[in-house]
Amino acid sequence: MQDVKVCGGPEVKDGSVVSLLYRVATSEQDLLEGRCLETNYSPDVPITVVVADDQLLRGVYETLLGMRAGGSVRRAYVPSKLAFGDRSAGDLPASTDLWLELCVSRVSDPELP
């Protein structure tokens, strides 16, 4: 993992509700050059997820933990065993390693009022 930008907002923990932008590619070079399998990198389309091991791919879960709100950006290599493993996913063949870039804009604790 590599922190590209670190902000000072609330920290992502297990159970946090997070708004984020993401990019996914099959190589670091593709990620850096914008050749992504999937992306929502636009200020208009963040997704909101619950950071829970049983809700996300293990590699995404581990990448999010410790990030901070406010626009923090982290890149990570995710080996296939922490992604889809020996399963295929859409056009993605089984045993494919992934490269992620995640940008966290908001973090909230669902247990707080």
PDB file as gemmi writes it, atoms N, CA and C in Angstrom:
CRYST1    1.000    1.000    1.000  90.00  90.00  90.00 P 1                      
ATOM      1  N   MET A   1       0.832  -1.185   0.000  1.00  0.00           N  
ATOM      2  CA  MET A   1       0.000   0.000   0.000  1.00  0.00           C  
ATOM      3  C   MET A   1       0.871   1.241   0.000  1.00  0.00           C  
ATOM      4  N   GLN A   2       0.344   2.267  -0.631  1.00  0.00           N  
ATOM      5  CA  GLN A   2       1.039   3.552  -0.670  1.00  0.00           C  
ATOM      6  C   GLN A   2       0.032   4.668  -0.441  1.00  0.00           C  
ATOM      7  N   ASP A   3       0.274   5.472   0.586  1.00  0.00           N  
ATOM      8  CA  ASP A   3      -0.562   6.648   0.802  1.00  0.00           C  
ATOM      9  C   ASP A   3      -0.067   7.752  -0.119  1.00  0.00           C  
ATOM     10  N   VAL A   4      -0.928   8.188  -1.018  1.00  0.00           N  
ATOM     11  CA  VAL A   4      -0.597   9.239  -1.975  1.00  0.00           C  
ATOM     12  C   VAL A   4      -0.914  10.601  -1.369  1.00  0.00           C  
ATOM     13  N   LYS A   5      -2.007  10.658  -0.612  1.00  0.00           N  
ATOM     14  CA  LYS A   5      -2.427  11.883   0.066  1.00  0.00           C  
ATOM     15  C   LYS A   5      -3.066  11.485   1.380  1.00  0.00           C  
ATOM     16  N   VAL A   6      -2.653  12.130   2.472  1.00  0.00           N  
ATOM     17  CA  VAL A   6      -3.209  11.840   3.791  1.00  0.00           C  
ATOM     18  C   VAL A   6      -3.884  13.096   4.316  1.00  0.00           C  
ATOM     19  N   CYS A   7      -5.119  12.952   4.748  1.00  0.00           N  
ATOM     20  CA  CYS A   7      -5.877  14.069   5.299  1.00  0.00           C  
ATOM     21  C   CYS A   7      -6.114  13.837   6.790  1.00  0.00           C  
ATOM     22  N   GLY A   8      -6.671  14.816   7.460  1.00  0.00           N  
ATOM     23  CA  GLY A   8      -6.802  14.733   8.913  1.00  0.00           C  
ATOM     24  C   GLY A   8      -8.192  14.462   9.426  1.00  0.00           C  
ATOM     25  N   GLY A   9      -9.092  14.020   8.570  1.00  0.00           N  
ATOM     26  CA  GLY A   9     -10.458  13.753   9.008  1.00  0.00           C  
ATOM     27  C   GLY A   9     -10.569  12.482   9.817  1.00  0.00           C  
ATOM     28  N   PRO A  10     -11.788  12.106  10.162  1.00  0.00           N  
ATOM     29  CA  PRO A  10     -12.008  10.876  10.928  1.00  0.00           C  
ATOM     30  C   PRO A  10     -11.401   9.656  10.229  1.00  0.00           C  
ATOM     31  N   GLU A  11     -10.925   8.716  11.020  1.00  0.00           N  
ATOM     32  CA  GLU A  11     -10.262   7.513  10.515  1.00  0.00           C  
ATOM     33  C   GLU A  11     -11.260   6.422  10.180  1.00  0.00           C  
ATOM     34  N   VAL A  12     -10.994   5.704   9.108  1.00  0.00           N  
ATOM     35  CA  VAL A  12     -11.811   4.553   8.718  1.00  0.00           C  
ATOM     36  C   VAL A  12     -11.479   3.385   9.645  1.00  0.00           C  
ATOM     37  N   LYS A  13     -12.533   2.831  10.264  1.00  0.00           N  
ATOM     38  CA  LYS A  13     -12.404   1.662  11.144  1.00  0.00           C  
ATOM     39  C   LYS A  13     -13.417   0.613  10.695  1.00  0.00           C  
ATOM     40  N   ASP A  14     -13.282  -0.561  11.227  1.00  0.00           N  
ATOM     41  CA  ASP A  14     -14.262  -1.605  10.966  1.00  0.00           C  
ATOM     42  C   ASP A  14     -15.635  -1.078  11.384  1.00  0.00           C  
ATOM     43  N   GLY A  15     -16.603  -1.159  10.491  1.00  0.00           N  
ATOM     44  CA  GLY A  15     -17.960  -0.696  10.761  1.00  0.00           C  
ATOM     45  C   GLY A  15     -18.239   0.723  10.314  1.00  0.00           C  
ATOM     46  N   SER A  16     -17.209   1.479   9.916  1.00  0.00           N  
ATOM     47  CA  SER A  16     -17.423   2.844   9.432  1.00  0.00           C  
ATOM     48  C   SER A  16     -18.255   2.833   8.153  1.00  0.00           C  
ATOM     49  N   VAL A  17     -18.987   3.912   7.947  1.00  0.00           N  
ATOM     50  CA  VAL A  17     -19.682   4.138   6.684  1.00  0.00           C  
ATOM     51  C   VAL A  17     -18.839   5.166   5.940  1.00  0.00           C  
ATOM     52  N   VAL A  18     -18.422   4.812   4.713  1.00  0.00           N  
ATOM     53  CA  VAL A  18     -17.438   5.599   3.984  1.00  0.00           C  
ATOM     54  C   VAL A  18     -17.982   5.986   2.607  1.00  0.00           C  
ATOM     55  N   SER A  19     -17.788   7.261   2.236  1.00  0.00           N  
ATOM     56  CA  SER A  19     -18.054   7.709   0.869  1.00  0.00           C  
ATOM     57  C   SER A  19     -16.717   7.779   0.165  1.00  0.00           C  
ATOM     58  N   LEU A  20     -16.630   7.162  -1.019  1.00  0.00           N  
ATOM     59  CA  LEU A  20     -15.336   7.106  -1.684  1.00  0.00           C  
ATOM     60  C   LEU A  20     -15.446   7.069  -3.190  1.00  0.00           C  
ATOM     61  N   LEU A  21     -14.321   7.415  -3.784  1.00  0.00           N  
ATOM     62  CA  LEU A  21     -14.098   7.254  -5.216  1.00  0.00           C  
ATOM     63  C   LEU A  21     -13.096   6.120  -5.367  1.00  0.00           C  
ATOM     64  N   TYR A  22     -13.168   5.392  -6.465  1.00  0.00           N  
ATOM     65  CA  TYR A  22     -12.255   4.260  -6.639  1.00  0.00           C  
ATOM     66  C   TYR A  22     -11.888   4.068  -8.103  1.00  0.00           C  
ATOM     67  N   ARG A  23     -10.735   3.454  -8.286  1.00  0.00           N  
ATOM     68  CA  ARG A  23     -10.291   2.980  -9.608  1.00  0.00           C  
ATOM     69  C   ARG A  23      -9.721   1.591  -9.401  1.00  0.00           C  
ATOM     70  N   VAL A  24     -10.004   0.701 -10.344  1.00  0.00           N  
ATOM     71  CA  VAL A  24      -9.519  -0.680 -10.283  1.00  0.00           C  
ATOM     72  C   VAL A  24      -8.905  -1.034 -11.631  1.00  0.00           C  
ATOM     73  N   ALA A  25      -7.694  -1.607 -11.584  1.00  0.00           N  
ATOM     74  CA  ALA A  25      -7.003  -2.035 -12.803  1.00  0.00           C  
ATOM     75  C   ALA A  25      -6.301  -3.361 -12.539  1.00  0.00           C  
ATOM     76  N   THR A  26      -5.781  -3.964 -13.602  1.00  0.00           N  
ATOM     77  CA  THR A  26      -5.090  -5.248 -13.447  1.00  0.00           C  
ATOM     78  C   THR A  26      -3.570  -5.103 -13.409  1.00  0.00           C  
ATOM     79  N   SER A  27      -3.068  -3.878 -13.520  1.00  0.00           N  
ATOM     80  CA  SER A  27      -1.628  -3.640 -13.359  1.00  0.00           C  
ATOM     81  C   SER A  27      -1.427  -2.234 -12.819  1.00  0.00           C  
ATOM     82  N   GLU A  28      -0.290  -2.021 -12.202  1.00  0.00           N  
ATOM     83  CA  GLU A  28       0.014  -0.694 -11.682  1.00  0.00           C  
ATOM     84  C   GLU A  28       0.098   0.316 -12.826  1.00  0.00           C  
ATOM     85  N   GLN A  29       0.717  -0.089 -13.923  1.00  0.00           N  
ATOM     86  CA  GLN A  29       0.851   0.803 -15.077  1.00  0.00           C  
ATOM     87  C   GLN A  29      -0.519   1.207 -15.613  1.00  0.00           C  
ATOM     88  N   ASP A  30      -1.423   0.242 -15.739  1.00  0.00           N  
ATOM     89  CA  ASP A  30      -2.777   0.564 -16.203  1.00  0.00           C  
ATOM     90  C   ASP A  30      -3.463   1.535 -15.252  1.00  0.00           C  
ATOM     91  N   LEU A  31      -3.308   1.322 -13.957  1.00  0.00           N  
ATOM     92  CA  LEU A  31      -3.916   2.214 -12.969  1.00  0.00           C  
ATOM     93  C   LEU A  31      -3.385   3.634 -13.135  1.00  0.00           C  
ATOM     94  N   LEU A  32      -2.065   3.756 -13.218  1.00  0.00           N  
ATOM     95  CA  LEU A  32      -1.445   5.076 -13.328  1.00  0.00           C  
ATOM     96  C   LEU A  32      -1.779   5.784 -14.637  1.00  0.00           C  
ATOM     97  N   GLU A  33      -2.009   5.008 -15.696  1.00  0.00           N  
ATOM     98  CA  GLU A  33      -2.328   5.596 -17.003  1.00  0.00           C  
ATOM     99  C   GLU A  33      -3.834   5.704 -17.263  1.00  0.00           C  
ATOM    100  N   GLY A  34      -4.635   5.333 -16.247  1.00  0.00           N  
ATOM    101  CA  GLY A  34      -6.076   5.494 -16.372  1.00  0.00           C  
ATOM    102  C   GLY A  34      -6.797   4.429 -17.164  1.00  0.00           C  
ATOM    103  N   ARG A  35      -6.138   3.307 -17.445  1.00  0.00           N  
ATOM    104  CA  ARG A  35      -6.792   2.194 -18.146  1.00  0.00           C  
ATOM    105  C   ARG A  35      -7.387   1.265 -17.085  1.00  0.00           C  
ATOM    106  N   CYS A  36      -8.569   1.618 -16.639  1.00  0.00           N  
ATOM    107  CA  CYS A  36      -9.173   0.931 -15.498  1.00  0.00           C  
ATOM    108  C   CYS A  36     -10.277  -0.031 -15.921  1.00  0.00           C  
ATOM    109  N   LEU A  37     -10.411  -1.094 -15.160  1.00  0.00           N  
ATOM    110  CA  LEU A  37     -11.533  -2.011 -15.349  1.00  0.00           C  
ATOM    111  C   LEU A  37     -12.828  -1.330 -14.934  1.00  0.00           C  
ATOM    112  N   GLU A  38     -12.723  -0.570 -13.856  1.00  0.00           N  
ATOM    113  CA  GLU A  38     -13.890   0.101 -13.308  1.00  0.00           C  
ATOM    114  C   GLU A  38     -13.417   1.323 -12.543  1.00  0.00           C  
ATOM    115  N   THR A  39     -14.194   2.389 -12.624  1.00  0.00           N  
ATOM    116  CA  THR A  39     -13.863   3.613 -11.902  1.00  0.00           C  
ATOM    117  C   THR A  39     -15.117   4.455 -11.693  1.00  0.00           C  
ATOM    118  N   ASN A  40     -15.113   5.234 -10.650  1.00  0.00           N  
ATOM    119  CA  ASN A  40     -16.150   6.238 -10.443  1.00  0.00           C  
ATOM    120  C   ASN A  40     -15.490   7.569 -10.105  1.00  0.00           C  
ATOM    121  N   TYR A  41     -14.260   7.747 -10.588  1.00  0.00           N  
ATOM    122  CA  TYR A  41     -13.493   8.955 -10.287  1.00  0.00           C  
ATOM    123  C   TYR A  41     -14.138  10.169 -10.925  1.00  0.00           C  
ATOM    124  N   SER A  42     -15.100  10.675 -10.261  1.00  0.00           N  
ATOM    125  CA  SER A  42     -15.784  11.904 -10.637  1.00  0.00           C  
ATOM    126  C   SER A  42     -16.375  12.454  -9.353  1.00  0.00           C  
ATOM    127  N   PRO A  43     -16.297  13.752  -9.142  1.00  0.00           N  
ATOM    128  CA  PRO A  43     -16.862  14.281  -7.904  1.00  0.00           C  
ATOM    129  C   PRO A  43     -18.363  14.057  -7.793  1.00  0.00           C  
ATOM    130  N   ASP A  44     -18.997  13.696  -8.879  1.00  0.00           N  
ATOM    131  CA  ASP A  44     -20.451  13.542  -8.875  1.00  0.00           C  
ATOM    132  C   ASP A  44     -20.939  12.145  -8.496  1.00  0.00           C  
ATOM    133  N   VAL A  45     -20.038  11.163  -8.409  1.00  0.00           N  
ATOM    134  CA  VAL A  45     -20.542   9.801  -8.203  1.00  0.00           C  
ATOM    135  C   VAL A  45     -19.784   8.999  -7.124  1.00  0.00           C  
ATOM    136  N   PRO A  46     -19.588   9.535  -5.926  1.00  0.00           N  
ATOM    137  CA  PRO A  46     -18.976   8.694  -4.896  1.00  0.00           C  
ATOM    138  C   PRO A  46     -19.944   7.577  -4.513  1.00  0.00           C  
ATOM    139  N   ILE A  47     -19.389   6.467  -4.076  1.00  0.00           N  
ATOM    140  CA  ILE A  47     -20.227   5.390  -3.554  1.00  0.00           C  
ATOM    141  C   ILE A  47     -20.105   5.405  -2.035  1.00  0.00           C  
ATOM    142  N   THR A  48     -21.091   4.849  -1.372  1.00  0.00           N  
ATOM    143  CA  THR A  48     -21.065   4.731   0.082  1.00  0.00           C  
ATOM    144  C   THR A  48     -21.075   3.250   0.429  1.00  0.00           C  
ATOM    145  N   VAL A  49     -20.115   2.850   1.263  1.00  0.00           N  
ATOM    146  CA  VAL A  49     -20.001   1.448   1.664  1.00  0.00           C  
ATOM    147  C   VAL A  49     -19.831   1.354   3.173  1.00  0.00           C  
ATOM    148  N   VAL A  50     -20.231   0.218   3.702  1.00  0.00           N  
ATOM    149  CA  VAL A  50     -19.942  -0.110   5.098  1.00  0.00           C  
ATOM    150  C   VAL A  50     -18.646  -0.896   5.091  1.00  0.00           C  
ATOM    151  N   VAL A  51     -17.686  -0.455   5.881  1.00  0.00           N  
ATOM    152  CA  VAL A  51     -16.382  -1.116   5.931  1.00  0.00           C  
ATOM    153  C   VAL A  51     -16.487  -2.310   6.877  1.00  0.00           C  
ATOM    154  N   ALA A  52     -16.779  -3.452   6.279  1.00  0.00           N  
ATOM    155  CA  ALA A  52     -16.930  -4.692   7.037  1.00  0.00           C  
ATOM    156  C   ALA A  52     -16.332  -5.820   6.209  1.00  0.00           C  
ATOM    157  N   ASP A  53     -15.608  -6.689   6.876  1.00  0.00           N  
ATOM    158  CA  ASP A  53     -14.926  -7.783   6.199  1.00  0.00           C  
ATOM    159  C   ASP A  53     -15.888  -8.663   5.404  1.00  0.00           C  
ATOM    160  N   ASP A  54     -17.120  -8.798   5.883  1.00  0.00           N  
ATOM    161  CA  ASP A  54     -18.077  -9.656   5.177  1.00  0.00           C  
ATOM    162  C   ASP A  54     -18.859  -8.899   4.101  1.00  0.00           C  
ATOM    163  N   GLN A  55     -18.582  -7.601   3.905  1.00  0.00           N  
ATOM    164  CA  GLN A  55     -19.284  -6.797   2.907  1.00  0.00           C  
ATOM    165  C   GLN A  55     -18.426  -6.441   1.697  1.00  0.00           C  
ATOM    166  N   LEU A  56     -17.105  -6.480   1.868  1.00  0.00           N  
ATOM    167  CA  LEU A  56     -16.172  -6.047   0.827  1.00  0.00           C  
ATOM    168  C   LEU A  56     -15.169  -7.145   0.524  1.00  0.00           C  
ATOM    169  N   LEU A  57     -14.524  -7.037  -0.639  1.00  0.00           N  
ATOM    170  CA  LEU A  57     -13.383  -7.915  -0.899  1.00  0.00           C  
ATOM    171  C   LEU A  57     -12.361  -7.677   0.207  1.00  0.00           C  
ATOM    172  N   ARG A  58     -11.708  -8.710   0.661  1.00  0.00           N  
ATOM    173  CA  ARG A  58     -10.750  -8.587   1.763  1.00  0.00           C  
ATOM    174  C   ARG A  58      -9.677  -7.524   1.466  1.00  0.00           C  
ATOM    175  N   GLY A  59      -9.192  -7.476   0.237  1.00  0.00           N  
ATOM    176  CA  GLY A  59      -8.173  -6.502  -0.134  1.00  0.00           C  
ATOM    177  C   GLY A  59      -8.678  -5.069  -0.078  1.00  0.00           C  
ATOM    178  N   VAL A  60      -9.935  -4.845  -0.426  1.00  0.00           N  
ATOM    179  CA  VAL A  60     -10.527  -3.507  -0.337  1.00  0.00           C  
ATOM    180  C   VAL A  60     -10.699  -3.134   1.135  1.00  0.00           C  
ATOM    181  N   TYR A  61     -11.200  -4.051   1.911  1.00  0.00           N  
ATOM    182  CA  TYR A  61     -11.380  -3.841   3.356  1.00  0.00           C  
ATOM    183  C   TYR A  61     -10.062  -3.437   4.009  1.00  0.00           C  
ATOM    184  N   GLU A  62      -9.010  -4.207   3.760  1.00  0.00           N  
ATOM    185  CA  GLU A  62      -7.705  -3.924   4.370  1.00  0.00           C  
ATOM    186  C   GLU A  62      -7.129  -2.596   3.878  1.00  0.00           C  
ATOM    187  N   THR A  63      -7.369  -2.254   2.618  1.00  0.00           N  
ATOM    188  CA  THR A  63      -6.870  -0.987   2.078  1.00  0.00           C  
ATOM    189  C   THR A  63      -7.570   0.200   2.731  1.00  0.00           C  
ATOM    190  N   LEU A  64      -8.855   0.100   2.981  1.00  0.00           N  
ATOM    191  CA  LEU A  64      -9.605   1.209   3.565  1.00  0.00           C  
ATOM    192  C   LEU A  64      -9.251   1.474   5.024  1.00  0.00           C  
ATOM    193  N   LEU A  65      -8.975   0.423   5.789  1.00  0.00           N  
ATOM    194  CA  LEU A  65      -8.714   0.612   7.221  1.00  0.00           C  
ATOM    195  C   LEU A  65      -7.562   1.586   7.440  1.00  0.00           C  
ATOM    196  N   GLY A  66      -7.790   2.565   8.299  1.00  0.00           N  
ATOM    197  CA  GLY A  66      -6.753   3.531   8.633  1.00  0.00           C  
ATOM    198  C   GLY A  66      -6.726   4.766   7.753  1.00  0.00           C  
ATOM    199  N   MET A  67      -7.443   4.744   6.624  1.00  0.00           N  
ATOM    200  CA  MET A  67      -7.514   5.948   5.799  1.00  0.00           C  
ATOM    201  C   MET A  67      -8.311   7.007   6.560  1.00  0.00           C  
ATOM    202  N   ARG A  68      -8.202   8.257   6.113  1.00  0.00           N  
ATOM    203  CA  ARG A  68      -8.899   9.353   6.783  1.00  0.00           C  
ATOM    204  C   ARG A  68      -9.752  10.132   5.790  1.00  0.00           C  
ATOM    205  N   ALA A  69     -10.853  10.677   6.301  1.00  0.00           N  
ATOM    206  CA  ALA A  69     -11.762  11.477   5.485  1.00  0.00           C  
ATOM    207  C   ALA A  69     -11.086  12.763   5.033  1.00  0.00           C  
ATOM    208  N   GLY A  70     -11.679  13.380   4.029  1.00  0.00           N  
ATOM    209  CA  GLY A  70     -11.197  14.657   3.552  1.00  0.00           C  
ATOM    210  C   GLY A  70     -10.477  14.592   2.226  1.00  0.00           C  
ATOM    211  N   GLY A  71     -10.446  13.429   1.608  1.00  0.00           N  
ATOM    212  CA  GLY A  71      -9.783  13.287   0.313  1.00  0.00           C  
ATOM    213  C   GLY A  71      -8.505  12.480   0.350  1.00  0.00           C  
ATOM    214  N   SER A  72      -8.298  11.694   1.406  1.00  0.00           N  
ATOM    215  CA  SER A  72      -7.121  10.817   1.456  1.00  0.00           C  
ATOM    216  C   SER A  72      -7.142   9.859   0.283  1.00  0.00           C  
ATOM    217  N   VAL A  73      -5.974   9.610  -0.294  1.00  0.00           N  
ATOM    218  CA  VAL A  73      -5.849   8.715  -1.449  1.00  0.00           C  
ATOM    219  C   VAL A  73      -4.822   7.639  -1.117  1.00  0.00           C  
ATOM    220  N   ARG A  74      -5.176   6.400  -1.384  1.00  0.00           N  
ATOM    221  CA  ARG A  74      -4.275   5.265  -1.157  1.00  0.00           C  
ATOM    222  C   ARG A  74      -4.317   4.360  -2.368  1.00  0.00           C  
ATOM    223  N   ARG A  75      -3.135   3.906  -2.801  1.00  0.00           N  
ATOM    224  CA  ARG A  75      -3.023   2.902  -3.861  1.00  0.00           C  
ATOM    225  C   ARG A  75      -2.579   1.595  -3.229  1.00  0.00           C  
ATOM    226  N   ALA A  76      -3.090   0.498  -3.771  1.00  0.00           N  
ATOM    227  CA  ALA A  76      -2.744  -0.801  -3.199  1.00  0.00           C  
ATOM    228  C   ALA A  76      -2.757  -1.886  -4.257  1.00  0.00           C  
ATOM    229  N   TYR A  77      -1.820  -2.797  -4.109  1.00  0.00           N  
ATOM    230  CA  TYR A  77      -1.796  -4.039  -4.878  1.00  0.00           C  
ATOM    231  C   TYR A  77      -2.596  -5.058  -4.076  1.00  0.00           C  
ATOM    232  N   VAL A  78      -3.527  -5.737  -4.740  1.00  0.00           N  
ATOM    233  CA  VAL A  78      -4.360  -6.742  -4.075  1.00  0.00           C  
ATOM    234  C   VAL A  78      -4.161  -8.068  -4.801  1.00  0.00           C  
ATOM    235  N   PRO A  79      -3.461  -9.017  -4.161  1.00  0.00           N  
ATOM    236  CA  PRO A  79      -3.299 -10.323  -4.805  1.00  0.00           C  
ATOM    237  C   PRO A  79      -4.648 -11.017  -4.953  1.00  0.00           C  
ATOM    238  N   SER A  80      -4.741 -11.884  -5.924  1.00  0.00           N  
ATOM    239  CA  SER A  80      -6.029 -12.519  -6.237  1.00  0.00           C  
ATOM    240  C   SER A  80      -6.673 -13.183  -5.030  1.00  0.00           C  
ATOM    241  N   LYS A  81      -5.866 -13.731  -4.114  1.00  0.00           N  
ATOM    242  CA  LYS A  81      -6.456 -14.408  -2.943  1.00  0.00           C  
ATOM    243  C   LYS A  81      -7.192 -13.431  -2.030  1.00  0.00           C  
ATOM    244  N   LEU A  82      -6.900 -12.118  -2.134  1.00  0.00           N  
ATOM    245  CA  LEU A  82      -7.612 -11.105  -1.358  1.00  0.00           C  
ATOM    246  C   LEU A  82      -8.638 -10.352  -2.216  1.00  0.00           C  
ATOM    247  N   ALA A  83      -8.797 -10.815  -3.459  1.00  0.00           N  
ATOM    248  CA  ALA A  83      -9.779 -10.229  -4.373  1.00  0.00           C  
ATOM    249  C   ALA A  83     -10.853 -11.283  -4.631  1.00  0.00           C  
ATOM    250  N   PHE A  84     -10.893 -11.816  -5.851  1.00  0.00           N  
ATOM    251  CA  PHE A  84     -11.918 -12.807  -6.187  1.00  0.00           C  
ATOM    252  C   PHE A  84     -11.411 -14.240  -6.120  1.00  0.00           C  
ATOM    253  N   GLY A  85     -10.119 -14.411  -5.811  1.00  0.00           N  
ATOM    254  CA  GLY A  85      -9.558 -15.748  -5.670  1.00  0.00           C  
ATOM    255  C   GLY A  85      -9.682 -16.553  -6.945  1.00  0.00           C  
ATOM    256  N   ASP A  86     -10.145 -17.784  -6.814  1.00  0.00           N  
ATOM    257  CA  ASP A  86     -10.240 -18.667  -7.974  1.00  0.00           C  
ATOM    258  C   ASP A  86     -11.585 -18.546  -8.696  1.00  0.00           C  
ATOM    259  N   ARG A  87     -12.326 -17.470  -8.377  1.00  0.00           N  
ATOM    260  CA  ARG A  87     -13.603 -17.216  -9.064  1.00  0.00           C  
ATOM    261  C   ARG A  87     -13.396 -16.140 -10.127  1.00  0.00           C  
ATOM    262  N   SER A  88     -14.147 -16.240 -11.206  1.00  0.00           N  
ATOM    263  CA  SER A  88     -14.151 -15.160 -12.187  1.00  0.00           C  
ATOM    264  C   SER A  88     -15.210 -14.151 -11.752  1.00  0.00           C  
ATOM    265  N   ALA A  89     -15.077 -12.934 -12.246  1.00  0.00           N  
ATOM    266  CA  ALA A  89     -16.049 -11.881 -11.927  1.00  0.00           C  
ATOM    267  C   ALA A  89     -16.295 -11.077 -13.198  1.00  0.00           C  
ATOM    268  N   GLY A  90     -17.436 -11.306 -13.825  1.00  0.00           N  
ATOM    269  CA  GLY A  90     -17.710 -10.651 -15.102  1.00  0.00           C  
ATOM    270  C   GLY A  90     -16.676 -11.067 -16.132  1.00  0.00           C  
ATOM    271  N   ASP A  91     -16.019 -10.096 -16.743  1.00  0.00           N  
ATOM    272  CA  ASP A  91     -14.975 -10.377 -17.734  1.00  0.00           C  
ATOM    273  C   ASP A  91     -13.622 -10.660 -17.096  1.00  0.00           C  
ATOM    274  N   LEU A  92     -13.540 -10.541 -15.799  1.00  0.00           N  
ATOM    275  CA  LEU A  92     -12.281 -10.743 -15.088  1.00  0.00           C  
ATOM    276  C   LEU A  92     -12.065 -12.235 -14.840  1.00  0.00           C  
ATOM    277  N   PRO A  93     -10.968 -12.794 -15.365  1.00  0.00           N  
ATOM    278  CA  PRO A  93     -10.732 -14.225 -15.145  1.00  0.00           C  
ATOM    279  C   PRO A  93     -10.366 -14.524 -13.682  1.00  0.00           C  
ATOM    280  N   ALA A  94     -10.517 -15.770 -13.321  1.00  0.00           N  
ATOM    281  CA  ALA A  94     -10.124 -16.212 -11.982  1.00  0.00           C  
ATOM    282  C   ALA A  94      -8.637 -15.958 -11.759  1.00  0.00           C  
ATOM    283  N   SER A  95      -8.270 -15.822 -10.504  1.00  0.00           N  
ATOM    284  CA  SER A  95      -6.870 -15.649 -10.089  1.00  0.00           C  
ATOM    285  C   SER A  95      -6.217 -14.387 -10.653  1.00  0.00           C  
ATOM    286  N   THR A  96      -6.993 -13.319 -10.789  1.00  0.00           N  
ATOM    287  CA  THR A  96      -6.464 -12.049 -11.286  1.00  0.00           C  
ATOM    288  C   THR A  96      -6.109 -11.143 -10.117  1.00  0.00           C  
ATOM    289  N   ASP A  97      -4.887 -10.620 -10.139  1.00  0.00           N  
ATOM    290  CA  ASP A  97      -4.462  -9.631  -9.156  1.00  0.00           C  
ATOM    291  C   ASP A  97      -5.054  -8.280  -9.558  1.00  0.00           C  
ATOM    292  N   LEU A  98      -5.293  -7.426  -8.580  1.00  0.00           N  
ATOM    293  CA  LEU A  98      -5.872  -6.117  -8.848  1.00  0.00           C  
ATOM    294  C   LEU A  98      -4.994  -5.010  -8.283  1.00  0.00           C  
ATOM    295  N   TRP A  99      -5.120  -3.840  -8.847  1.00  0.00           N  
ATOM    296  CA  TRP A  99      -4.514  -2.606  -8.337  1.00  0.00           C  
ATOM    297  C   TRP A  99      -5.656  -1.642  -8.062  1.00  0.00           C  
ATOM    298  N   LEU A 100      -5.659  -1.049  -6.870  1.00  0.00           N  
ATOM    299  CA  LEU A 100      -6.720  -0.134  -6.464  1.00  0.00           C  
ATOM    300  C   LEU A 100      -6.177   1.257  -6.207  1.00  0.00           C  
ATOM    301  N   GLU A 101      -7.010   2.236  -6.436  1.00  0.00           N  
ATOM    302  CA  GLU A 101      -6.781   3.576  -5.913  1.00  0.00           C  
ATOM    303  C   GLU A 101      -8.092   3.988  -5.274  1.00  0.00           C  
ATOM    304  N   LEU A 102      -8.044   4.315  -3.982  1.00  0.00           N  
ATOM    305  CA  LEU A 102      -9.231   4.700  -3.234  1.00  0.00           C  
ATOM    306  C   LEU A 102      -9.051   6.111  -2.711  1.00  0.00           C  
ATOM    307  N   CYS A 103     -10.089   6.920  -2.795  1.00  0.00           N  
ATOM    308  CA  CYS A 103     -10.092   8.281  -2.280  1.00  0.00           C  
ATOM    309  C   CYS A 103     -11.292   8.410  -1.347  1.00  0.00           C  
ATOM    310  N   VAL A 104     -11.030   8.610  -0.059  1.00  0.00           N  
ATOM    311  CA  VAL A 104     -12.089   8.674   0.953  1.00  0.00           C  
ATOM    312  C   VAL A 104     -12.476  10.131   1.199  1.00  0.00           C  
ATOM    313  N   SER A 105     -13.737  10.452   0.943  1.00  0.00           N  
ATOM    314  CA  SER A 105     -14.195  11.818   1.176  1.00  0.00           C  
ATOM    315  C   SER A 105     -14.873  11.971   2.537  1.00  0.00           C  
ATOM    316  N   ARG A 106     -15.673  11.004   2.939  1.00  0.00           N  
ATOM    317  CA  ARG A 106     -16.392  11.081   4.219  1.00  0.00           C  
ATOM    318  C   ARG A 106     -16.299   9.766   4.974  1.00  0.00           C  
ATOM    319  N   VAL A 107     -16.268   9.899   6.285  1.00  0.00           N  
ATOM    320  CA  VAL A 107     -16.289   8.739   7.179  1.00  0.00           C  
ATOM    321  C   VAL A 107     -17.252   9.045   8.306  1.00  0.00           C  
ATOM    322  N   SER A 108     -18.138   8.118   8.583  1.00  0.00           N  
ATOM    323  CA  SER A 108     -19.032   8.285   9.735  1.00  0.00           C  
ATOM    324  C   SER A 108     -19.130   6.967  10.483  1.00  0.00           C  
ATOM    325  N   ASP A 109     -19.444   7.081  11.748  1.00  0.00           N  
ATOM    326  CA  ASP A 109     -19.627   5.917  12.608  1.00  0.00           C  
ATOM    327  C   ASP A 109     -21.118   5.676  12.725  1.00  0.00           C  
ATOM    328  N   PRO A 110     -21.608   4.540  12.250  1.00  0.00           N  
ATOM    329  CA  PRO A 110     -23.061   4.306  12.259  1.00  0.00           C  
ATOM    330  C   PRO A 110     -23.655   4.252  13.660  1.00  0.00           C  
ATOM    331  N   GLU A 111     -22.822   4.094  14.694  1.00  0.00           N  
ATOM    332  CA  GLU A 111     -23.348   4.001  16.056  1.00  0.00           C  
ATOM    333  C   GLU A 111     -23.521   5.365  16.704  1.00  0.00           C  
ATOM    334  N   LEU A 112     -23.007   6.431  16.067  1.00  0.00           N  
ATOM    335  CA  LEU A 112     -23.181   7.776  16.610  1.00  0.00           C  
ATOM    336  C   LEU A 112     -24.488   8.365  16.104  1.00  0.00           C  
ATOM    337  N   PRO A 113     -25.137   9.187  16.907  1.00  0.00           N  
ATOM    338  CA  PRO A 113     -26.401   9.800  16.465  1.00  0.00           C  
ATOM    339  C   PRO A 113     -26.188  10.795  15.340  1.00  0.00           C  
TER     340      PRO A 113                                                      
END                                                                             
